[in-house]
Amino acid sequence: MGFEELLAIYEGKLVKEEHRNIWVSIELKRGEITDPSLEVLGKARQLADMLGTRVEALVFSSKREVAEKLVRYGSDNVYIVKTFPQGKFNLETYAKSLTKLAKERKPEIFLFPHTYTGSAIAALVAANLETGLVTNCVDLSIDTSERVLLQTKPIYNGKLNVVIYTPERKPQIATLKPGSAAKPFEDELRSGGISTIEVDPGEIKTKVIGEEKVKIKRDIEEAEIVFWGGTGLGSKENFDVLRRLAEKFGATVAATREAVEMGLAEEDITVGLTGKRIKPRVCLAFGVKGSYENLAAVKAKHLIAVNEDEEDPIFKIADLGVIGNPSKIAELMVKKSS
C-alpha cells in the first residue's frame, strides 16, 4: 500500500471521527426532569461507555440544581442553554438553537425522548442538519467497529422489530420510546462539568400572538395517571363511563388488546406487548385480565385492580384490589366525584 493510499485512509478516518460525544436533549415538566429524559440519559451512558466517549446533556433551564442532578444521573457535561428572544416555550426557537449548537460542536449521536415535544424537535433538528432520524426506538446499541448507532424500532403494531442505521451522516439522531430503558442510578458522588451557553437562533418565523387553553389528547406513554380498561367492562358504553371518570381525575384512558379487538375501544390507546408500554405513577385497571400480554406492558408505581374474578392473576401484583363489577364501580365513582 502506497503513501497516497495511507494518507487517504488517514484523512478519511479524521473526517469520520470529527464528530464526537453523545448528546441528550432534556425535557422538563413543571421544572423537574421528566422520566423519559432520564431513561434516554441512562441509555446514552451505556452507549458512551461502549464508544469511549462523553455524554453531554442539553437543557433549557436557568436552574443550576437541574444541571447538577443531570450530572448525578450520568452526564459528563451539562449545557444550560439560553436562547433569544427569552420567553415561553417555542418549538422553532428550541430546534434552531440545538441545530446551531450541533453544527458548532459536532456531536456523534443526538438522542431525544419519544414524546410529542421530543419527536417534533428531533425532526426539525434532523432536517436542519440534513441527517437521518429514527423515531420511537425500543432499543439502541452500537456497532463499535464502525461507530454506528443501531436503532431498533417496532413495525406492524409491534409484531416485528427492525434495526436501522445511518452510517453516512452525523450526528445520528434517534428518539427513544418511554419505558424502553431503565431509569439510571443517581450517584451523589458523581462530578461533571456545567456551563451556560447563550445561543441566538436567528430569525424566528413563529410569532406568539396570544394564548388559549385547549383540551388536548394526552399521550398514554407520558401519562402519570392511567385508567386502563379491559374486556371486563363489557361494552363500548361502559368504556365511555371510564372516559368520563378519567376526565374527573385528569387521567388518560387506555385499553387492552382484547378490548380493542372486541370493538370496545380504538386502536391508538392499546396497551400491551403488541401496543404501547406504559410506566405511569398510578394505573387503575378496570376489568383487565392478568395475562402476560397485559402485565408485561405496564410498570406502574401503584397498580389498583378492579375485577369480578377474585382468582385473576392481576390481584397477585396489584397494590390494591377491588372485587366487583368494573362497570358498576366506575359508574359509582363518577357519581361520587360529581
Backbone torsions as a table, in degrees:
resi	resn	phi	psi	omega
1	MET	NA	127.8	-177.0
2	GLY	-81.1	173.6	-177.7
3	PHE	-62.1	-41.2	-177.0
4	GLU	-64.2	-37.5	178.6
5	GLU	-67.8	-40.9	177.5
6	LEU	-63.2	-40.9	179.3
7	LEU	-64.1	-39.6	179.8
8	ALA	-64.4	-42.0	178.4
9	ILE	-64.2	-43.3	-178.5
10	TYR	-64.3	-45.5	179.8
11	GLU	-65.9	-38.9	177.2
12	GLY	-62.7	-38.2	178.3
13	LYS	-65.5	-40.1	178.7
14	LEU	-62.7	-43.1	179.0
15	VAL	-63.6	-42.6	-178.1
16	LYS	-66.3	-35.5	-176.4
17	GLU	-95.0	11.1	179.8
18	GLU	-63.7	-36.8	178.6
19	HIS	-84.9	134.2	-178.8
20	ARG	-143.3	155.2	175.2
21	ASN	81.7	154.5	178.2
22	ILE	-108.6	123.9	178.8
23	TRP	-99.7	146.8	175.9
24	VAL	-130.8	124.9	175.6
25	SER	-85.0	123.5	-174.6
26	ILE	-101.6	132.3	175.9
27	GLU	-104.5	146.9	178.0
28	LEU	-117.6	147.6	174.3
29	LYS	-132.8	116.1	-173.9
30	ARG	53.3	39.4	175.9
31	GLY	82.8	-2.7	-178.8
32	GLU	-109.2	148.1	178.6
33	ILE	-67.7	131.3	-179.2
34	THR	-76.5	152.3	178.0
35	ASP	-61.2	-41.4	176.7
36	PRO	-57.6	-34.7	178.2
37	SER	-67.7	-41.1	179.1
38	LEU	-66.7	-35.3	177.1
39	GLU	-63.4	-42.0	177.4
40	VAL	-64.9	-39.9	179.0
41	LEU	-62.0	-41.6	178.2
42	GLY	-64.1	-41.2	177.1
43	LYS	-65.6	-39.7	178.2
44	ALA	-61.3	-36.9	178.8
45	ARG	-63.0	-41.9	178.3
46	GLN	-63.1	-44.7	-178.8
47	LEU	-66.1	-40.3	-179.2
48	ALA	-64.4	-37.7	177.9
49	ASP	-65.5	-33.6	176.9
50	MET	-69.1	-35.2	-176.8
51	LEU	-91.5	-13.7	-176.0
52	GLY	69.6	41.4	-178.2
53	THR	-130.9	-172.3	-174.2
54	ARG	-106.3	155.0	172.5
55	VAL	-104.0	128.4	179.2
56	GLU	-126.9	124.5	-179.1
57	ALA	-100.4	141.8	177.5
58	LEU	-119.2	127.6	-176.6
59	VAL	-139.3	135.9	177.0
60	PHE	-90.8	80.6	-178.1
61	SER	-152.3	146.3	178.2
62	SER	-96.0	-1.2	-176.7
63	LYS	-88.2	117.9	-179.5
64	ARG	-66.7	-30.2	-179.6
65	GLU	-63.7	-28.5	175.6
66	VAL	-65.2	-45.2	179.3
67	ALA	-63.9	-41.4	179.4
68	GLU	-62.4	-37.4	178.5
69	LYS	-66.7	-38.6	178.8
70	LEU	-64.1	-35.1	176.1
71	VAL	-64.1	-44.5	-179.0
72	ARG	-64.5	-26.3	-179.9
73	TYR	-89.9	3.2	171.8
74	GLY	127.7	-4.0	-179.8
75	SER	-80.8	135.1	176.5
76	ASP	-79.2	-29.5	-179.8
77	ASN	-147.9	143.1	179.3
78	VAL	-124.4	128.2	174.5
79	TYR	-102.2	117.5	171.8
80	ILE	-87.6	110.4	-172.3
81	VAL	-94.7	126.0	174.3
82	LYS	-116.6	130.2	-176.5
83	THR	-116.4	164.9	175.2
84	PHE	-121.7	137.1	-2.1
85	PRO	-77.0	151.4	177.2
86	GLN	-70.8	157.8	179.3
87	GLY	150.9	-161.8	-178.0
88	LYS	-75.1	170.0	-176.2
89	PHE	-54.1	131.5	176.2
90	ASN	-137.6	116.4	-175.0
91	LEU	-56.1	-44.4	-178.0
92	GLU	-65.4	-41.0	179.6
93	THR	-61.7	-47.7	-179.8
94	TYR	-61.3	-46.8	-176.9
95	ALA	-63.7	-44.1	-179.2
96	LYS	-68.1	-35.2	178.1
97	SER	-65.4	-45.5	179.3
98	LEU	-67.0	-36.1	177.7
99	THR	-62.5	-45.4	-178.6
100	LYS	-63.2	-42.1	178.8
101	LEU	-66.2	-39.7	-179.9
102	ALA	-64.8	-37.9	178.2
103	LYS	-66.5	-35.5	-177.9
104	GLU	-77.0	-41.9	-169.4
105	ARG	-106.8	-11.0	170.0
106	LYS	53.7	69.1	172.9
107	PRO	-69.9	153.3	178.7
108	GLU	-82.2	-37.7	-179.9
109	ILE	-135.6	140.6	179.9
110	PHE	-131.0	116.8	-174.6
111	LEU	-114.2	145.1	179.4
112	PHE	-133.5	150.2	170.2
113	PRO	-71.2	144.7	-179.5
114	HIS	-84.7	76.2	174.8
115	THR	-118.7	175.1	178.0
116	TYR	-55.8	-49.3	-178.0
117	THR	-68.6	-47.9	-177.7
118	GLY	-61.0	-42.6	-179.9
119	SER	-66.0	-40.3	-179.5
120	ALA	-65.8	-45.2	179.7
121	ILE	-66.6	-42.1	179.8
122	ALA	-59.0	-41.4	-179.8
123	ALA	-64.2	-42.7	179.7
124	LEU	-67.1	-42.1	179.8
125	VAL	-64.5	-43.5	179.4
126	ALA	-62.3	-41.6	178.8
127	ALA	-65.5	-42.6	179.9
128	ASN	-64.6	-35.1	-178.8
129	LEU	-89.6	-4.4	-178.8
130	GLU	54.8	49.7	178.5
131	THR	-129.0	175.9	-177.1
132	GLY	-82.4	162.1	177.5
133	LEU	-145.4	130.1	173.4
134	VAL	-119.5	121.0	-175.7
135	THR	-102.7	162.1	173.6
136	ASN	58.8	39.6	179.1
137	CYS	-71.7	142.2	175.9
138	VAL	-103.4	-8.5	175.3
139	ASP	-159.8	150.2	177.2
140	LEU	-134.7	135.8	178.3
141	SER	-143.9	-177.8	-175.8
142	ILE	-130.7	133.3	165.0
143	ASP	-87.6	96.6	-172.1
144	THR	-66.0	-25.9	-179.1
145	SER	-69.2	-31.3	-178.1
146	GLU	-111.8	-2.8	-176.1
147	ARG	54.8	47.5	-178.6
148	VAL	-113.4	135.0	177.2
149	LEU	-78.8	123.3	177.7
150	LEU	-97.0	118.3	-171.4
151	GLN	-113.5	114.3	-178.2
152	THR	-99.5	126.0	178.4
153	LYS	-137.5	150.7	-179.0
154	PRO	-83.0	148.9	172.9
155	ILE	-134.0	169.3	-179.4
156	TYR	53.4	52.1	178.7
157	ASN	56.7	37.6	175.9
158	GLY	81.4	6.1	-178.4
159	LYS	-80.3	-14.5	-179.3
160	LEU	-147.7	140.9	175.7
161	ASN	-108.2	141.9	175.0
162	VAL	-122.9	150.1	177.4
163	VAL	-107.8	125.0	-176.9
164	ILE	-120.3	143.2	173.6
165	TYR	-143.5	152.2	-178.8
166	THR	-126.9	83.4	-172.6
167	PRO	-75.1	-18.7	-172.1
168	GLU	-89.5	-15.1	-175.0
169	ARG	-125.6	144.4	176.1
170	LYS	-131.0	148.3	-4.0
171	PRO	-72.9	158.2	173.3
172	GLN	-85.8	121.9	-172.2
173	ILE	-113.5	137.0	179.6
174	ALA	-149.8	154.5	170.8
175	THR	-113.3	139.9	-176.9
176	LEU	-106.5	127.0	-178.9
177	LYS	-63.4	129.6	178.1
178	PRO	-55.5	138.0	-179.1
179	GLY	89.0	-3.6	-178.1
180	SER	-85.6	-15.2	-179.8
181	ALA	-135.1	155.0	-179.6
182	ALA	-78.0	146.1	173.8
183	LYS	-68.5	129.8	-175.0
184	PRO	-70.7	162.8	176.9
185	PHE	-75.1	137.6	177.8
186	GLU	-89.5	109.7	-177.3
187	ASP	-94.5	106.7	-176.7
188	GLU	-65.3	-20.7	-177.4
189	LEU	-94.6	-3.5	-176.5
190	ARG	-74.5	142.5	179.4
191	SER	-124.8	156.9	180.0
192	GLY	-168.2	175.7	-178.3
193	GLY	-88.5	146.4	176.1
194	ILE	-133.7	126.8	179.8
195	SER	-142.0	151.0	178.5
196	THR	-103.0	131.0	-179.8
197	ILE	-120.5	126.9	174.9
198	GLU	-98.2	125.3	-175.4
199	VAL	-123.4	129.8	171.9
200	ASP	-97.8	107.9	-175.3
201	PRO	-72.5	-5.9	-178.1
202	GLY	88.8	-157.9	-177.0
203	GLU	-67.4	127.8	178.3
204	ILE	-109.1	119.2	-177.0
205	LYS	-82.4	-21.2	-179.7
206	THR	-79.9	126.4	178.7
207	LYS	-119.3	131.9	176.8
208	VAL	-89.1	113.1	-176.3
209	ILE	-104.3	-4.7	178.6
210	GLY	169.6	173.5	-179.6
211	GLU	-128.5	143.8	178.1
212	GLU	-147.9	133.0	178.8
213	LYS	-77.1	127.8	178.7
214	VAL	-128.8	153.5	177.8
215	LYS	-86.9	120.7	-178.9
216	ILE	-116.7	155.4	178.1
217	LYS	-84.7	118.2	-177.9
218	ARG	-74.2	145.1	176.1
219	ASP	-78.2	132.1	-175.9
220	ILE	-57.6	-40.9	-174.6
221	GLU	-69.9	-15.8	178.6
222	GLU	-101.9	-9.8	-173.2
223	ALA	-69.8	141.1	177.3
224	GLU	-88.4	-28.7	178.1
225	ILE	-126.3	124.9	-177.8
226	VAL	-125.7	130.5	171.1
227	PHE	-101.0	111.5	-169.2
228	TRP	-107.5	115.9	-177.5
229	GLY	-102.1	142.6	178.4
230	GLY	-123.6	-169.0	-177.6
231	THR	-65.2	-20.3	179.2
232	GLY	-64.1	-15.6	176.5
233	LEU	-72.6	-26.9	169.6
234	GLY	87.0	-31.2	-176.6
235	SER	-153.9	163.4	177.5
236	LYS	-64.7	-34.4	178.9
237	GLU	-63.5	-38.0	178.6
238	ASN	-69.7	-30.4	174.3
239	PHE	-66.0	-34.6	176.7
240	ASP	-64.8	-35.0	175.3
241	VAL	-63.4	-41.8	178.5
242	LEU	-62.0	-38.0	178.0
243	ARG	-64.4	-42.3	178.8
244	ARG	-63.6	-39.4	178.3
245	LEU	-65.1	-42.8	-180.0
246	ALA	-61.9	-38.3	179.2
247	GLU	-60.4	-38.3	-178.5
248	LYS	-66.8	-27.2	-179.0
249	PHE	-101.4	3.3	-176.8
250	GLY	64.3	34.1	-175.9
251	ALA	-103.9	171.5	178.6
252	THR	-112.3	141.3	-178.3
253	VAL	-95.2	137.7	176.0
254	ALA	-130.7	165.3	179.9
255	ALA	-138.9	151.7	175.1
256	THR	-77.5	162.8	177.6
257	ARG	-60.2	-40.9	-180.0
258	GLU	-61.9	-40.7	-179.9
259	ALA	-65.6	-37.8	178.4
260	VAL	-66.7	-43.8	-179.5
261	GLU	-65.6	-24.9	176.7
262	MET	-82.7	-5.1	179.5
263	GLY	84.2	15.0	-178.8
264	LEU	-80.3	-24.9	-177.2
265	ALA	-149.9	168.7	-176.9
266	GLU	-85.3	159.4	-174.3
267	GLU	-61.5	-38.8	-170.4
268	ASP	-72.5	-4.2	176.2
269	ILE	-110.5	18.2	-179.8
270	THR	-69.5	129.2	173.5
271	VAL	-118.8	123.3	-178.2
272	GLY	168.6	178.6	-179.3
273	LEU	-63.4	-25.4	176.8
274	THR	-103.3	18.4	176.5
275	GLY	-137.4	-135.6	179.3
276	LYS	-93.1	155.7	175.2
277	ARG	-115.9	139.0	-172.6
278	ILE	-129.1	156.1	177.1
279	LYS	-137.3	63.0	-178.0
280	PRO	-75.4	165.1	174.6
281	ARG	-70.6	-42.0	178.9
282	VAL	-134.1	133.5	175.6
283	CYS	-127.7	123.6	175.1
284	LEU	-105.5	114.2	-175.9
285	ALA	-100.9	114.4	-179.4
286	PHE	-105.0	110.2	177.5
287	GLY	68.3	28.5	-180.0
288	VAL	-93.4	127.6	176.8
289	LYS	-75.2	142.1	-179.0
290	GLY	-83.6	53.0	178.3
291	SER	-82.3	163.5	177.5
292	TYR	-60.8	-41.5	179.5
293	GLU	-53.4	-41.6	-177.9
294	ASN	-80.8	-51.6	-172.1
295	LEU	-68.1	-30.2	-179.9
296	ALA	-71.9	-16.7	-176.3
297	ALA	-94.1	-7.4	-176.8
298	VAL	-123.6	121.0	177.1
299	LYS	-121.0	69.9	-177.0
300	ALA	-82.8	146.1	175.8
301	LYS	-66.9	-38.0	176.7
302	HIS	-134.2	124.0	-179.8
303	LEU	-115.3	125.4	177.0
304	ILE	-115.9	123.5	-176.0
305	ALA	-111.2	133.4	175.5
306	VAL	-120.4	115.2	-173.2
307	ASN	-155.4	145.8	178.6
308	GLU	-76.3	-29.9	-176.1
309	ASP	-88.0	104.5	-176.7
310	GLU	-69.7	-11.2	178.3
311	GLU	-94.9	0.5	-177.9
312	ASP	-63.3	137.1	-178.4
313	PRO	-58.5	-19.3	-177.8
314	ILE	-63.4	-27.9	-180.0
315	PHE	-69.6	-20.1	-179.6
316	LYS	-71.8	-24.2	-179.0
317	ILE	-113.1	-8.4	-178.0
318	ALA	-72.3	143.5	175.6
319	ASP	-75.6	-28.7	178.3
320	LEU	-144.6	133.3	-179.8
321	GLY	-119.9	137.5	176.8
322	VAL	-122.9	118.0	-178.9
323	ILE	-94.5	119.0	-178.7
324	GLY	167.0	177.4	-179.7
325	ASN	-70.8	116.4	-175.0
326	PRO	-58.2	-42.3	-177.1
327	SER	-67.8	-40.7	179.6
328	LYS	-67.9	-37.9	177.9
329	ILE	-66.4	-39.2	177.5
330	ALA	-63.1	-43.1	178.0
331	GLU	-62.0	-42.5	179.3
332	LEU	-63.0	-40.8	178.7
333	MET	-65.2	-36.3	177.3
334	VAL	-62.8	-44.3	-179.6
335	LYS	-65.6	-43.0	-177.8
336	LYS	-67.6	-28.8	-177.8
337	SER	-90.1	-2.4	-178.8
338	SER	-76.6	NA	NA
